[in-house]
Amino acid sequence: MTNPANPPNVPARGGPGLPQVRRLVTEIPGPRSRALAARRSAAVARGVGETLPVYVHAAGGGVVVDVDGNSLIDFGSGIAVVSVGNAADGVVEAVREQVGRFTHTCFMITPYEGYVAVCEALNRLTPGDHDKRTALFNSGAEAVENAVKIARSATGRSAIVVFEHAYHGRTNLTLAMTAKSTPYKAGFGPFAPEVYRVPLAYPYRWPTGREHCGEQAAARVIELVRDEIGAGEVAAMVIEPILGEGGFIVPGRGFLPRLAEFCADAGILFVADEIQTGFARTGQMFACEDEGVVPDLITTAKGIAGGMPLAAVTGRAEIMDAPQVGGLGGTYGGNPAACAAALAAIGFIESADLPARARGIGELALPRLRALA
């Protein structure tokens, strides 16, 4: 019996060497994918969803090859993760070299240079020339949770302001911060308290049209924070500079800068959730740079490490240093193999100038998309 994990007539490994072509050799899903789907239904919890019922055997560049030998264009990128290409040579080599030396010590027990080097890179790359500090975690939701912890510790306040259409994660606190009920929140409450939702500057749906959307929405948010929540109670305002799961919404121009200005005046920390938009995906290294916004804290994950699990919170030194020693961390946060992958991925993003590459794709695609609209 053929093992579906080692099918014939498919590449032995992924990476940039895979032919960058779309090629169908079976129906979708093919027989080996269907066999694996049967095993999945008997072994994997029903709540773990899927988008495309093919089982990947190899991936590289912009394609994935399934266990039946079909080569498919990879528009998913692991939910915006493998920005440098799947199994990129530099990332693979860095991980291989690191795991050959050691796989884990826990940075809080016995530290290592890779963790420090990733923090140095994020302090350098994130917006603003102020003194910064960084802490590393495993996932985007962990980064958001820790940003909230840090903000509450630094300000002595408890309330968190989030936005319509937001997505911040699947843990209890980040579900409270996430807007969409189904499938994320339904049946999982009660959720963490002291989270308040306010309107988003959604140009396509703003009642008076897109021209004044940014300024009008910002004025409404500021009014709600002052009058209904109490600005003096708010530790942080958390927003995705471009919303992802909520519908890929670019807020109206001027919305983010005006809110950042208000937060600075009110002693509220402005937190940019750049977990999906960070690392060259929007034509800038970080999306908030488009309007010159410098957040107090910025959360990153996804594109940071070429597919290895890593996340971070970076921010102003005095804010990041507010929690007590031992108040931040985790067993696997900043795993050495993930740190090695991040340094390789960041090096490639910079050397290949992937922000410029993203701008080039935008210049090609946007005129055609606007014509379709």
Number of C-alpha atoms within 10 A of each C-alpha: 3 8 9 16 12 12 16 13 9 16 18 11 14 20 20 18 14 19 16 15 13 14 13 14 10 11 9 15 18 19 15 20 19 16 13 16 17 11 11 12 10 9 9 11 9 9 7 6 9 7 6 8 14 23 21 17 21 21 26 23 22 23 26 28 27 24 27 26 22 23 23 19 16 18 11 12 21 14 11 18 22 24 24 29 21 25 21 24 18 18 29 19 14 19 21 14 13 19 14 9 10 10 13 17 14 17 21 15 8 8 13 17 11 21 23 16 15 25 22 14 15 22 22 15 15 23 22 17 11 13 11 22 20 23 23 29 25 21 19 26 24 26 28 31 20 21 27 24 17 26 29 21 19 17 18 12 17 18 23 23 22 24 21 18 22 24 25 28 20 17 19 17 20 22 24 25 31 25 20 17 12 8 9 15 18 10 9 12 10 10 15 13 12 15 19 18 21 16 14 26 27 21 20 13 11 17 10 10 11 17 12 17 24 23 18 17 24 23 15 15 20 17 14 17 19 15 10 10 18 12 22 15 19 27 27 27 24 25 23 27 25 21 24 17 15 14 11 10 19 17 21 22 18 17 23 26 19 18 21 21 13 18 22 14 9 15 16 25 27 26 27 30 29 24 28 27 26 26 30 23 20 23 22 19 23 25 25 25 17 13 13 12 21 21 26 25 29 30 31 29 31 26 31 31 27 28 25 23 24 29 28 28 30 26 29 19 16 12 20 22 17 16 16 9 8 8 12 17 17 16 14 18 24 30 25 26 27 30 30 28 30 31 23 23 28 23 15 16 20 14 9 12 15 21 19 16 16 17 16 12 13 15 11 11 11 11 11 11 10 8 7 7 6
